[in-house]
Amino acid sequence: MTWDLLLTGGTLPGSKKENEQADLAIHNGRIAAIGPGLPRDAHHITDVTGRLVTPGLIDLHTHVGPGYWSIDPDPIAWYSGVTTWVDAGSAGAYTLAGLRRVSTEATVRVPALLNISAIGLAGRTGECRDLANCDVALAIDTIAANRDLIHGIKVRIDTETVGANGIEPLRRGLAAAEACGVPVMVHIGTAPPALDEVLDLLRPGDIVTHCASGIAAPLGPAVRAAAERGVLLDLGHGSGGFAFDVLEAQLDAGLRPYTISTDLHARSLHGPVFDLPTTMAKLLAAGVSLPDVIAAATTHPAAALGLPGGKLTVGAPADLAIFEVRAEDFPVTDAHRQVRVSPARLINQATYVDGRLLTPRLPSPPAPWIPLTDAQREALARRERHIRDLLTTPLIGVDGLAEQFPRTEPRSS
């Protein structure tokens, strides 16, 4: 067989030796073979010696539309290695058609968690203050009609979102999830309702996002009890959902996020989150090992929602990320400006979906309602100037050109 693509000499997660190399072949969008010294019979051969080859990263908590928090995934995916962007509740039953358009048009995979509130995240908050929006029967019907897209239910539980309704939106989300056989992801934040009330309702396989929140501070016995019965802890960094001191206390207590996600959205994209590799470095800074960090952004989120990908095995989708692991001190910050130093950076070199290389895309500017600091605005303006300078400068000089249509000497009469 002539493969479509052969990646040679890469280091794969779980290699028994630190510098053990293997080749990876791709055919018809799937991994066709893995091993050292594969035949060089491929339409394209790419040398990735010295690079880490991982499954395409799976970000379990993002917001790619529609609504207030939305970002376009493609301009970030190609330089971050994230091939699956789980939209965590941007859309409810009323707005799911908009998310389906995003999923259809994106080059990356966009599975979804349906917001129990039918209006989804059209605005900043408050979607569960009117319980008429939290229609269990409508959510069940919507999931049943969109099984290809929807893999669970999202409920935000904090005082701004639910108002006087307490944990009732969560009860409704759990009822719909139980009827459809899918998990619930619950956002935790400012009380009331009390955190223990929320955690005590969750079932094995349900997901707590913002699990190291400095606002919710989930450090009591209810968190341990939830984890022990199989509730999954998800980092869900976001603009305000991650604090180093809370994570470190959890790690000291033997609790670790099962999944590392960004909660990447229009307010967190330009900081403090930036992207998933940067968020993964924050776990490295807290002392979690690189293999465990990679698993929490690949195999674990795939298992949590039953998603394709997340592993490098023959027959799996050829969703791949190529990284340079640069051993250098890398200062990173949480949502509250606490700084730690990671011992390494994961720098993406290439990203493939179904064996196709993602090509560069320029991001859109922030929406006018997104609050930015003066430093963020200046950095965005500086980046735009750099891009303009790069593209308006001729690519090469005369020495790098060839005469594509040589002139012929005139015939003598």
C-alpha distance (Angstrom), angle and dihedral (degrees) to the residues before:
residue distance angle dihedral
M1 . . .
T2 3.80 . .
W3 3.79 107.2 .
D4 3.79 123.2 -142.1
L5 3.81 93.9 -131.5
L6 3.79 135.6 5.7
L7 3.80 121.2 -163.8
T8 3.79 109.0 -161.4
G9 3.78 133.5 -158.6
G10 3.80 100.1 3.7
T11 3.79 127.8 148.5
L12 3.81 113.2 -120.9
P13 3.84 126.2 -153.3
G14 3.78 110.6 -95.0
S15 3.80 94.8 27.7
K16 3.79 108.6 161.7
K17 3.79 92.0 -136.5
E18 3.78 123.6 46.8
N19 3.81 94.6 -124.0
E20 3.82 98.7 28.7
Q21 3.80 108.9 141.6
A22 3.78 130.8 -150.7
D23 3.78 138.1 175.0
L24 3.79 123.4 -128.6
A25 3.81 123.5 -156.4
I26 3.80 126.0 -158.8
H27 3.79 127.9 -160.2
N28 3.80 129.6 170.2
G29 3.80 92.2 -6.5
R30 3.81 95.4 -54.3
I31 3.78 137.5 94.6
A32 3.80 104.8 -95.1
A33 3.81 102.8 178.8
I34 3.80 141.2 -3.2
G35 3.78 127.3 -165.0
P36 3.79 146.5 89.6
G37 3.78 119.4 -64.0
L38 3.80 99.4 10.3
P39 3.83 114.7 -178.9
R40 3.81 112.3 -84.5
D41 3.81 90.7 -126.1
A42 3.81 103.7 129.0
H43 3.78 138.9 115.7
H44 3.81 89.0 -125.4
I45 3.81 128.5 22.7
T46 3.81 120.6 -167.3
D47 3.79 122.4 -172.3
V48 3.82 110.9 -139.7
T49 3.79 97.2 169.1
G50 3.78 110.8 157.9
R51 3.79 92.4 19.2
L52 3.80 130.3 110.4
V53 3.82 113.0 -121.3
T54 3.81 112.1 -157.4
P55 3.78 134.6 169.2
G56 3.78 110.1 -89.1
L57 3.80 106.4 -79.3
I58 3.80 117.0 -103.3
D59 3.79 114.4 -147.9
L60 3.81 106.2 -157.7
H61 3.81 95.6 -164.9
T62 3.81 121.8 41.4
H63 3.80 137.8 129.3
V64 3.77 113.7 -135.3
G65 3.76 98.2 156.6
P66 2.86 172.9 81.4
G67 3.82 112.2 -36.6
Y68 3.77 145.4 21.0
W69 3.82 96.9 -29.2
S70 3.81 99.4 42.7
I71 3.80 127.2 134.8
D72 3.82 131.9 174.4
P73 3.83 108.5 -109.5
D74 3.81 100.2 -158.0
P75 3.84 98.4 69.5
I76 3.83 88.5 54.3
A77 3.80 99.9 37.4
W78 3.79 97.2 64.5
Y79 3.82 93.8 59.9
S80 3.81 99.7 32.9
G81 3.81 105.0 48.4
V82 3.82 94.5 -123.3
T83 3.79 108.3 141.1
T84 3.83 98.9 165.4
W85 3.81 120.1 50.8
V86 3.80 112.3 -172.5
D87 3.77 107.1 -155.0
A88 3.80 103.5 -142.0
G89 3.78 106.9 -151.5
S90 3.79 103.9 -44.2
A91 3.80 87.3 132.9
G92 3.79 132.1 48.7
A93 3.77 128.3 -174.2
Y94 3.82 92.6 -74.6
T95 3.81 94.7 51.2
L96 3.81 103.9 32.2
A97 3.80 92.4 106.9
G98 3.80 89.0 66.6
L99 3.79 91.7 52.8
R100 3.79 91.3 47.9
R101 3.81 88.8 56.7
V102 3.81 89.5 52.5
S103 3.80 90.8 48.6
T104 3.80 92.4 48.6
E105 3.80 95.8 47.4
A106 3.83 99.2 41.9
T107 3.79 120.8 95.0
V108 3.81 88.9 -142.0
R109 3.80 127.5 66.0
V110 3.81 115.0 -91.8
P111 3.81 113.7 -171.6
A112 3.79 116.0 171.2
L113 3.77 147.2 -138.9
L114 3.81 108.8 -146.8
N115 3.79 114.8 -129.5
I116 3.81 110.1 -123.6
S117 3.80 85.2 -137.2
A118 3.79 107.2 78.9
I119 3.81 91.8 -143.1
G120 3.80 92.6 57.6
L121 3.79 118.9 -165.0
A122 3.78 98.5 -31.7
G123 3.80 87.7 139.4
R124 3.78 136.7 26.6
T125 3.81 96.0 -88.8
G126 3.80 145.8 -33.0
E127 3.79 99.1 82.2
C128 3.83 93.2 136.7
R129 3.80 99.5 45.0
D130 3.80 90.4 95.8
L131 3.80 107.2 55.7
A132 3.79 90.4 -160.1
N133 3.81 85.2 76.8
C134 3.82 90.7 56.7
D135 3.79 95.1 72.6
V136 3.82 110.6 167.4
A137 3.79 95.9 -166.1
L138 3.81 91.7 49.4
A139 3.81 91.3 49.5
I140 3.81 91.3 50.4
D141 3.79 92.2 49.5
T142 3.82 91.2 47.0
I143 3.79 92.9 52.0
A144 3.80 92.1 45.8
A145 3.82 90.5 53.6
N146 3.83 94.0 45.5
R147 3.79 107.0 39.4
D148 3.79 91.1 139.0
L149 3.81 90.8 61.5
I150 3.82 107.7 27.8
H151 3.81 120.3 70.7
G152 3.78 101.4 165.5
I153 3.80 147.6 -21.1
K154 3.81 128.8 -85.3
V155 3.81 123.8 -150.7
R156 3.79 124.1 179.4
I157 3.81 111.5 -150.1
D158 3.77 115.3 -171.5
T159 3.77 132.9 112.8
E160 3.81 95.7 -97.9
T161 3.78 94.1 49.3
V162 3.81 100.9 44.9
G163 3.80 102.0 28.9
A164 3.81 109.0 -172.4
N165 3.81 93.8 -13.0
G166 3.80 96.2 89.7
I167 3.80 114.4 -172.4
E168 3.80 95.4 -18.5
P169 3.84 93.2 104.3
L170 3.81 88.0 54.7
R171 3.81 91.5 49.7
R172 3.78 88.3 53.2
G173 3.78 92.8 46.8
L174 3.80 90.2 51.2
A175 3.81 91.6 49.0
A176 3.80 91.7 53.4
A177 3.80 91.8 44.1
E178 3.80 92.0 50.0
A179 3.80 91.1 51.6
C180 3.81 91.5 50.6
G181 3.80 99.4 38.3
V182 3.81 95.6 -120.7
P183 3.82 133.4 123.6
V184 3.78 128.0 -106.5
M185 3.79 123.2 -130.1
V186 3.79 110.7 -154.7
H187 3.79 124.0 -162.6
I188 3.80 113.7 -144.7
G189 3.78 125.3 -159.1
T190 3.78 141.5 123.7
A191 3.82 115.7 12.2
P192 2.94 143.4 -96.9
P193 2.98 108.7 98.0
A194 3.79 94.8 60.3
L195 3.80 114.7 -113.7
D196 3.81 93.1 -127.4
E197 3.82 90.5 57.2
V198 3.78 89.1 55.9
L199 3.79 97.0 45.0
D200 3.80 94.6 45.9
L201 3.82 91.0 61.6
L202 3.79 96.9 54.2
R203 3.80 123.5 106.3
P204 3.81 130.9 -146.6
G205 3.81 107.4 -74.4
D206 3.79 94.6 26.1
I207 3.81 114.8 122.5
V208 3.81 132.1 -129.8
T209 3.79 109.2 -156.5
H210 3.84 122.0 -162.1
C211 3.81 84.3 35.3
A212 3.83 91.8 164.8
S213 3.80 95.0 42.9
G214 3.76 116.4 156.8
I215 3.81 88.4 -153.5
A216 3.82 99.1 50.3
A217 3.85 91.6 31.8
P218 3.83 96.3 -160.7
L219 3.79 98.8 -161.3
G220 3.81 105.0 121.5
P221 3.81 132.2 99.4
A222 3.81 92.0 -88.3
V223 3.81 90.0 68.2
R224 3.79 92.4 52.1
A225 3.80 91.3 45.7
A226 3.81 90.6 51.2
A227 3.80 92.7 49.0
E228 3.80 91.9 47.1
R229 3.81 91.8 55.3
G230 3.80 92.2 50.5
V231 3.80 105.8 -91.0
L232 3.81 107.7 148.7
L233 3.80 121.6 -127.4
D234 3.81 114.9 -141.2
L235 3.80 122.7 -171.2
G236 3.84 98.0 -141.0
H237 3.83 94.3 179.2
G238 3.83 101.6 -170.4
S239 3.79 126.6 147.1
G240 3.80 93.9 -52.8
G241 3.79 109.2 4.5
F242 3.80 105.3 93.2
A243 3.81 133.6 63.4
F244 3.79 124.4 175.2
D245 3.80 94.2 -145.0
V246 3.81 91.8 54.9
L247 3.82 92.1 47.2
E248 3.80 91.5 48.7
A249 3.82 91.7 50.1
Q250 3.80 89.4 50.5
L251 3.79 92.4 49.0
D252 3.80 90.1 49.5
A253 3.81 87.4 52.8
G254 3.80 91.9 51.6
L255 3.80 96.3 -103.2
R256 3.80 119.6 127.2
P257 3.80 132.0 174.9
Y258 3.79 109.5 -97.7
T259 3.79 89.4 -154.3
I260 3.80 132.7 27.3
S261 3.79 112.3 -144.9
T262 3.78 133.6 163.5
D263 3.80 107.5 -143.9
L264 3.79 80.7 -140.4
H265 3.78 111.6 -169.1
A266 3.78 141.9 138.4
R267 3.81 93.2 -71.2
S268 3.81 98.5 44.1
L269 3.82 101.3 37.8
H270 3.81 94.9 83.8
G271 3.81 91.7 43.5
P272 2.92 161.6 6.6
V273 3.84 89.2 24.2
F274 3.83 105.8 28.9
D275 3.83 96.3 169.7
L276 3.80 144.8 -27.2
P277 3.85 97.9 -89.6
T278 3.82 88.9 54.7
T279 3.80 89.7 48.9
M280 3.81 90.0 49.6
A281 3.82 88.4 53.8
K282 3.81 88.3 58.3
L283 3.80 89.4 61.6
L284 3.80 89.1 48.7
A285 3.80 87.5 52.7
A286 3.81 88.9 54.3
G287 3.80 90.8 54.6
V288 3.82 102.2 -98.3
S289 3.81 111.2 143.0
L290 3.80 121.9 -111.2
P291 3.85 94.4 -116.0
D292 3.82 90.3 52.0
V293 3.80 91.3 46.9
I294 3.81 91.7 51.6
A295 3.81 92.0 48.1
A296 3.81 89.9 51.6
A297 3.81 89.7 57.2
T298 3.81 98.4 40.8
T299 3.79 123.9 19.1
H300 3.80 96.8 25.3
P301 3.83 98.8 53.7
A302 3.80 89.8 43.8
A303 3.80 89.4 54.4
A304 3.81 93.6 44.0
L305 3.81 93.3 60.5
G306 3.80 102.5 20.1
L307 3.80 92.4 -111.8
P308 3.80 127.3 164.7
G309 3.79 117.4 -108.4
G310 3.77 127.2 24.0
K311 3.79 95.0 122.9
L312 3.78 141.0 67.4
T313 3.79 104.5 -127.8
V314 3.78 132.6 130.4
G315 3.78 109.0 -87.2
A316 3.81 95.5 23.8
P317 3.82 119.7 122.5
A318 3.79 110.8 -83.4
D319 3.81 93.7 -117.0
L320 3.79 102.9 145.5
A321 3.77 141.5 166.4
I322 3.80 124.9 -159.1
F323 3.81 116.2 -154.5
E324 3.75 139.2 -177.1
V325 3.80 106.7 -141.8
R326 3.77 100.8 -148.3
A327 3.81 112.5 -163.5
E328 3.78 101.5 -144.3
D329 3.78 138.2 114.0
F330 3.80 108.4 -85.3
P331 3.83 117.0 -174.2
V332 3.80 112.2 -144.2
T333 3.79 132.9 -179.6
D334 3.78 136.1 -149.5
A335 3.81 127.2 -140.3
H336 3.83 91.1 -80.5
R337 3.82 97.3 49.9
Q338 3.79 94.6 -103.5
V339 3.80 106.8 149.8
R340 3.77 129.4 -145.7
V341 3.82 130.5 169.3
S342 3.78 121.9 -120.4
P343 3.80 116.1 -151.4
A344 3.81 91.7 -138.5
R345 3.78 145.8 22.2
L346 3.77 127.6 -137.5
I347 3.81 106.0 -142.3
N348 3.78 114.6 -172.2
Q349 3.80 116.3 -131.5
A350 3.82 100.4 175.1
T351 3.81 140.4 -5.6
Y352 3.81 126.5 -154.1
V353 3.81 130.1 -167.8
D354 3.81 115.3 -168.8
G355 3.81 86.7 -12.3
R356 3.81 93.2 -56.6
L357 3.78 118.5 123.4
L358 3.80 112.7 -123.2
T359 3.80 110.4 -128.1
P360 3.81 127.4 -144.7
R361 3.79 118.3 -77.1
L362 3.79 127.2 -177.2
P363 3.82 116.4 -128.2
S364 3.79 123.8 -123.2
P365 3.81 118.4 -113.6
P366 3.81 117.9 -96.2
A367 3.79 117.7 -82.6
P368 3.82 113.2 -99.4
W369 3.81 93.1 -110.9
I370 3.82 94.4 58.8
P371 3.83 112.1 105.8
L372 3.80 112.6 -130.3
T373 3.78 132.4 177.5
D374 3.79 120.2 -122.4
A375 3.81 88.1 -107.7
Q376 3.81 91.5 54.2
R377 3.80 91.7 48.6
E378 3.79 92.2 49.5
A379 3.81 91.5 47.2
L380 3.81 90.8 51.7
A381 3.80 91.0 48.3
R382 3.81 90.4 48.0
R383 3.80 91.1 50.5
E384 3.79 90.5 50.8
R385 3.82 90.5 51.1
H386 3.80 90.7 49.9
I387 3.80 91.8 50.3
R388 3.79 91.6 47.9
D389 3.81 91.5 48.5
L390 3.79 90.7 48.8
L391 3.79 94.8 50.0
T392 3.80 97.6 40.9
T393 3.81 92.9 52.4
P394 3.83 112.0 86.2
L395 3.77 108.5 -102.7
I396 3.81 95.9 -124.9
G397 3.78 140.6 -6.0
V398 3.78 129.3 -111.7
D399 3.80 92.7 -80.9
G400 3.78 90.3 65.3
L401 3.79 95.6 51.3
A402 3.78 132.5 89.8
E403 3.78 126.5 -151.2
Q404 3.80 99.1 -109.7
F405 3.78 96.3 -174.0
P406 3.82 108.0 29.7
R407 3.75 116.8 -157.6
T408 3.77 115.7 -116.1
E409 3.75 122.1 -131.9
P410 3.82 111.6 -104.9
R411 3.78 112.9 -106.3
S412 3.76 114.8 -109.4
S413 3.78 115.1 -121.5
